[in-house]
Amino acid sequence: MVLETLNPMHYNISSLVPDTMPVATVPILILMCFLFLIWNHEETSSIPGPGYCMGIGPLISHGRFLWMGVGNACNYYNKTYGDFVRVWISGEETFIISK
């Protein structure tokens, strides 16, 4: 009897998983996706610079300043985007103005 209860072939696993998704699950998933898009939406700025991209842009920008140093990172962004650039340093939006 103990061996029968321990035998995994004894249980019908497919009966535990429903064949179709419950009807309420699809609208809830659609609503969650919609709220996620609204939450991550940010107005595009007219100032050039790396994109926000759900928080990845600020991480890359800050990492570049830590890795290259302030002077080299500023030169990189000025060559890439121009004389007036928006970047993120320590999670704060920072403007680099140079000529």
C-alpha positions, 0 to 999 in steps of 0.5 A: 500500500505504501508503494502504491502511494509513492508511485508517480504513475498512480496519479493522473497529473493531467486531471489536475491541470484544467484544459482551458484557461478560466474565462476571467484570466484573459481579461485580467492579463490584458488589463495587467499588460495595459497597466504595465504599458501605462506605468512605463510610458514616459513622454519623449523629450525634445532634448537628445540623449539615450532613451529611457527604455523602462529604466534601462537607459538610466542604468546604462548612462550611470554605468558609462559615467562610472566606467569611463569617468566624467570627462570621457563619458561627456565627450562620448555623449557629445560626439553621439548626441550633440552639444546639449545632452540629457543623461542620468547620473545616480538616477537623476536627469542631468544635462550636459552642455558643451561646445 
